[in-house]
């Protein structure tokens, strides 16, 4: 009976404008001969969902025109081509984005390793909301001539897929203004219950964190997702989603904090650590790299996973935490 109730309450995942615009852009790039509106409405998930929900053609056309305007404002040139014989019927007009007008910002250059990271991201989000659209995105990047050789990162995917299972739930809570609660373990191993209003999930210095308003502390806080040690539950309370000003202030505080936490490492080139820390163009002449970090203990835990490919130059506290962790592993398996 419970299964029947769940089935009757099931609703398809809603349309997301960012995903729809991405899908529309990639579709329009994929064929130099363009697509008619009818073809686009069947190909792009957001429009297809409108059709399935019974939307009228006028509503589809209005959304398509708004999407074209949005793309134009972002600098994407959508070209409309209508044959002379079809001038009386704009449904036969074809739309496309000329490949030579869709270029990366000046100075941007994707390396083979970075493209492989895009492929990895597609695999990660295939388990989440992007799914087929992300896979198509990577396929079309390749169709545009981006290189796909480089390191084979497929073996890294399971670690990324299972690290922070609460990412999607927290993103949805931030989007919908839903207050949540969870158990949080501090570096000294104390576990406390936190009630927060999620603002944004971010990836900073190799770690995922939640930027939020801490209800109990009545202030902005950042929580490392790795330190959440319980299920994330909704409290039932709602809040107004974060404003741009609030996010800017939270980001300023975060940057101020990470700027004060500096680690100097030696990383073996072309290793998993090299890719993880995005070091293709950030290595000094002495082979050392400087990183900012959020959490000393989590950074130490991460570096231990990379084994001898990473050596700590400073701070000494980081090297000491890594040493103690390795000794603990040896003692447990002696």
C-alpha positions as CSV (number, residue, x, y, z in Angstrom):
1,X,0.0,0.0,0.0
2,X,2.9,2.3,0.9
3,X,4.4,1.6,-2.5
4,X,1.1,2.5,-4.2
5,X,0.9,5.8,-2.2
6,X,4.5,6.7,-3.2
7,X,3.7,5.9,-6.9
8,X,0.6,8.1,-6.8
9,X,2.5,11.0,-5.3
10,X,5.5,10.7,-7.6
11,X,6.2,13.8,-9.7
12,X,8.8,14.1,-12.5
13,X,11.8,16.3,-11.8
14,X,11.0,19.9,-12.6
15,X,12.5,21.8,-15.5
16,X,15.7,23.7,-14.7
17,X,16.4,26.8,-16.8
18,X,20.2,26.5,-16.6
19,X,20.0,22.9,-17.8
20,X,17.5,23.8,-20.5
21,X,19.7,26.6,-21.8
22,X,22.8,24.4,-21.7
23,X,21.0,21.7,-23.6
24,X,19.6,24.2,-26.1
25,X,23.0,25.6,-26.7
26,X,24.7,22.3,-27.3
27,X,21.9,21.1,-29.5
28,X,22.1,24.3,-31.7
29,X,25.9,23.8,-31.9
30,X,25.7,20.2,-32.9
31,X,24.2,20.6,-36.4
32,X,25.4,23.3,-38.8
33,X,22.2,22.9,-40.8
34,X,20.1,23.9,-37.8
35,X,16.8,22.6,-36.3
36,X,13.2,23.6,-36.7
37,X,11.3,24.6,-33.6
38,X,9.5,21.3,-33.7
39,X,12.7,19.4,-33.7
40,X,14.1,21.5,-30.8
41,X,10.9,21.0,-28.8
42,X,11.3,17.3,-29.1
43,X,15.1,17.3,-28.4
44,X,15.5,19.7,-25.5
45,X,14.3,18.2,-22.2
46,X,12.8,21.4,-20.8
47,X,10.5,21.8,-23.9
48,X,9.7,18.1,-24.1
49,X,8.5,18.2,-20.5
50,X,6.2,21.1,-21.3
51,X,4.7,19.1,-24.2
52,X,4.2,16.1,-21.9
53,X,2.5,18.3,-19.4
54,X,0.0,19.5,-22.0
55,X,1.5,23.0,-22.7
56,X,0.1,24.8,-25.8
57,X,2.3,25.8,-28.7
58,X,2.1,29.4,-27.8
59,X,3.6,28.8,-24.4
60,X,6.4,26.8,-26.0
61,X,7.1,29.5,-28.5
62,X,7.2,32.2,-25.8
63,X,9.6,30.2,-23.7
64,X,11.8,29.5,-26.7
65,X,11.9,33.3,-27.5
66,X,12.8,34.1,-23.9
67,X,15.6,31.5,-24.0
68,X,17.0,32.9,-27.3
69,X,17.0,36.4,-25.6
70,X,18.8,34.9,-22.5
71,X,21.4,33.3,-24.8
72,X,21.9,36.5,-26.7
73,X,22.5,38.4,-23.4
74,X,25.2,35.8,-22.5
75,X,26.9,36.5,-25.8
76,X,25.7,33.4,-27.7
77,X,24.6,34.1,-31.2
78,X,21.6,32.1,-32.4
79,X,21.1,32.4,-36.1
80,X,17.7,32.0,-37.8
81,X,17.6,30.8,-41.4
82,X,14.4,30.8,-43.5
83,X,14.2,29.7,-47.1
84,X,12.5,32.1,-49.5
85,X,9.8,29.4,-50.1
86,X,9.1,29.2,-46.4
87,X,8.8,33.0,-45.7
88,X,5.1,32.6,-45.0
89,X,5.7,29.8,-42.5
90,X,8.1,30.5,-39.7
91,X,7.6,27.0,-38.3
92,X,10.0,25.9,-41.1
93,X,12.7,28.3,-40.0
94,X,15.9,26.6,-38.8
95,X,18.0,27.8,-35.9
96,X,21.7,27.1,-35.2
97,X,24.8,28.6,-33.5
98,X,27.7,29.0,-36.0
99,X,30.6,27.1,-34.5
100,X,33.0,30.0,-35.4
101,X,31.0,32.4,-33.3
102,X,30.9,30.3,-30.2
103,X,34.4,30.6,-28.7
104,X,35.9,30.3,-25.3
105,X,36.7,33.6,-23.4
106,X,40.0,35.1,-24.4
107,X,42.9,33.2,-22.7
108,X,40.9,30.1,-22.0
109,X,42.5,26.9,-23.1
110,X,41.3,23.4,-22.0
111,X,44.0,20.9,-21.7
112,X,43.4,17.2,-22.4
113,X,43.4,16.6,-18.6
114,X,40.8,19.3,-18.0
115,X,38.5,17.7,-20.7
116,X,38.9,14.4,-18.9
117,X,37.8,16.1,-15.8
118,X,34.7,17.3,-17.7
119,X,34.1,13.7,-18.6
120,X,34.5,12.7,-15.0
121,X,32.0,15.4,-14.0
122,X,29.5,14.0,-16.5
123,X,29.9,10.6,-14.9
124,X,29.4,12.0,-11.4
125,X,26.3,14.0,-12.3
126,X,24.9,11.1,-14.3
127,X,23.9,9.8,-10.9
128,X,22.2,13.1,-10.2
129,X,20.1,15.7,-12.0
130,X,22.1,16.2,-15.2
131,X,22.1,12.6,-16.3
132,X,21.7,12.3,-20.1
133,X,22.2,16.0,-20.7
134,X,25.7,16.0,-19.1
135,X,26.7,13.0,-21.2
136,X,25.5,14.7,-24.4
137,X,27.4,17.9,-23.3
138,X,30.7,16.0,-23.3
139,X,29.9,14.3,-26.5
140,X,29.3,17.6,-28.2
141,X,32.4,19.1,-26.7
142,X,34.3,16.3,-28.4
143,X,32.4,17.0,-31.6
144,X,33.7,20.6,-31.5
145,X,37.2,19.2,-31.7
146,X,38.3,19.3,-28.1
147,X,41.0,16.7,-27.3
148,X,40.1,13.7,-25.3
149,X,43.5,12.1,-24.7
150,X,45.3,12.4,-21.4
151,X,45.1,10.6,-18.1
152,X,42.6,7.9,-17.6
153,X,40.6,9.2,-14.6
154,X,37.8,6.6,-14.8
155,X,39.2,4.9,-11.7
156,X,38.7,8.0,-9.6
157,X,35.0,8.2,-10.2
158,X,33.8,5.9,-7.3
159,X,35.6,8.0,-4.8
160,X,33.9,11.2,-6.0
161,X,30.6,9.6,-6.4
162,X,30.5,8.4,-2.8
163,X,32.3,11.2,-0.9
164,X,29.5,13.6,-0.1
165,X,26.0,12.0,-0.6
166,X,24.3,15.1,0.8
167,X,25.3,17.5,-2.0
168,X,22.1,17.3,-4.0
169,X,19.8,17.5,-0.9
170,X,21.6,20.6,0.3
171,X,21.5,22.2,-3.1
172,X,17.8,21.6,-3.2
173,X,17.3,23.0,0.3
174,X,19.2,26.1,-0.7
175,X,17.1,26.5,-3.9
176,X,13.8,25.9,-2.1
177,X,14.5,27.7,1.1
178,X,14.2,24.7,3.4
179,X,15.9,24.7,6.8
180,X,17.8,21.5,7.7
181,X,19.5,19.9,10.6
182,X,22.4,17.4,10.9
183,X,25.1,16.1,13.2
184,X,28.5,17.7,12.6
185,X,31.9,16.4,13.8
186,X,34.6,19.1,14.5
187,X,38.3,18.4,14.1
188,X,38.6,17.6,17.8
189,X,36.0,14.9,17.3
190,X,33.1,16.6,19.1
191,X,29.7,16.0,17.5
192,X,27.1,18.7,17.7
193,X,23.6,19.1,16.3
194,X,23.4,22.0,13.8
195,X,20.3,23.7,12.5
196,X,21.1,25.7,9.3
197,X,19.5,27.6,6.4
198,X,21.6,26.5,3.4
199,X,22.7,29.2,1.0
200,X,25.1,27.5,-1.4
201,X,27.2,24.4,-1.9
202,X,30.7,25.2,-3.0
203,X,33.9,23.4,-4.0
204,X,36.8,25.2,-2.3
205,X,40.5,24.1,-2.1
206,X,39.6,20.5,-3.0
207,X,36.8,20.1,-0.5
208,X,33.0,20.5,-0.7
209,X,31.4,22.9,1.8
210,X,28.1,24.3,2.7
211,X,27.8,28.0,3.0
212,X,24.8,28.8,5.2
213,X,23.2,30.7,8.1
214,X,23.6,28.9,11.4
215,X,20.4,29.3,13.3
216,X,21.9,28.4,16.7
217,X,24.9,30.7,16.3
218,X,22.9,33.4,14.6
219,X,25.7,34.0,12.0
220,X,27.1,32.9,8.7
221,X,29.0,29.5,8.9
222,X,30.7,27.1,6.5
223,X,30.4,23.4,7.1
224,X,32.7,20.8,5.4
225,X,30.4,18.1,3.9
226,X,32.9,15.5,4.9
227,X,32.2,16.3,8.6
228,X,28.5,15.8,8.4
229,X,28.1,12.5,10.2
230,X,24.3,11.9,10.1
231,X,21.4,12.1,7.7
232,X,20.4,15.6,6.7
233,X,16.8,16.2,7.8
234,X,14.4,19.0,7.1
235,X,13.1,20.9,10.2
236,X,9.8,21.9,8.4
237,X,10.8,25.6,8.6
238,X,11.2,27.7,5.5
239,X,13.3,30.8,4.9
240,X,13.9,33.4,2.2
241,X,16.7,32.2,0.0
242,X,20.1,34.0,0.2
243,X,20.4,37.4,-1.5
244,X,23.4,38.4,-3.6
245,X,24.6,40.7,-0.8
246,X,24.5,37.8,1.7
247,X,26.4,35.5,-0.6
248,X,29.0,38.2,-1.3
249,X,29.5,38.7,2.4
250,X,29.8,35.0,3.0
251,X,32.2,34.6,0.2
252,X,34.3,37.5,1.5
253,X,34.6,35.8,4.9
254,X,35.4,32.5,3.3
255,X,38.2,34.0,1.2
256,X,39.6,35.8,4.2
257,X,39.7,32.5,6.1
258,X,41.3,30.5,3.3
259,X,43.8,33.2,2.5
260,X,45.2,32.7,6.0
261,X,45.6,28.9,5.6
262,X,48.5,28.2,3.3
263,X,50.2,24.9,2.5
264,X,53.3,24.3,0.4
265,X,53.5,20.9,-1.3
266,X,55.6,19.1,-3.8
267,X,53.4,17.0,-6.1
268,X,54.6,14.5,-8.6
269,X,53.4,15.6,-12.1
270,X,50.7,13.7,-14.0
271,X,49.5,11.8,-10.9
272,X,46.0,11.7,-9.4
273,X,47.0,14.4,-6.9
274,X,48.3,16.6,-9.8
275,X,44.9,16.5,-11.5
276,X,42.9,16.8,-8.3
277,X,44.7,20.0,-7.3
278,X,44.6,21.4,-10.9
279,X,48.3,22.0,-11.1
280,X,48.8,22.0,-14.8
281,X,49.9,25.7,-14.8
282,X,50.5,26.4,-11.1
283,X,53.8,24.8,-10.2
284,X,56.7,27.1,-9.2
285,X,60.2,27.0,-10.6
286,X,61.3,24.8,-7.7
287,X,58.6,22.3,-8.3
288,X,56.6,23.4,-5.2
289,X,53.0,24.4,-5.2
290,X,51.1,26.7,-2.8
291,X,47.6,25.8,-1.8
292,X,45.0,27.5,0.4
293,X,42.9,25.1,2.5
294,X,39.8,25.1,4.7
295,X,40.5,22.3,7.1
296,X,44.0,21.1,8.1
297,X,42.8,17.7,9.2
298,X,40.8,17.1,6.1
299,X,43.7,18.2,3.9
300,X,45.9,15.8,5.7
301,X,43.4,13.0,5.2
302,X,43.3,13.8,1.5
303,X,47.0,13.9,1.1
304,X,47.4,10.5,2.8
305,X,45.2,9.1,0.1
306,X,47.7,10.3,-2.6
307,X,50.6,8.4,-0.9
308,X,54.2,9.3,-1.8
309,X,53.2,11.4,-4.8
310,X,52.7,14.4,-2.4
311,X,55.3,15.7,0.0
312,X,54.5,18.5,2.6
313,X,56.9,21.4,2.7
314,X,54.9,23.5,5.2
315,X,53.2,24.0,7.6
316,X,54.8,21.6,10.0
317,X,51.5,21.0,11.7
318,X,50.2,19.5,8.4
319,X,53.1,17.1,8.1
320,X,52.6,16.1,11.8
321,X,48.9,15.3,11.3
322,X,49.7,13.2,8.3
323,X,52.5,11.4,10.2
324,X,50.1,10.6,13.1
325,X,47.5,9.3,10.7
326,X,49.9,7.0,8.9
327,X,51.1,5.7,12.3
328,X,47.5,4.9,13.3
329,X,47.0,3.0,10.1
330,X,50.1,1.0,10.7
331,X,49.2,0.2,14.3
332,X,45.7,-0.9,13.3
333,X,47.0,-3.3,10.7
334,X,50.2,-4.5,12.4
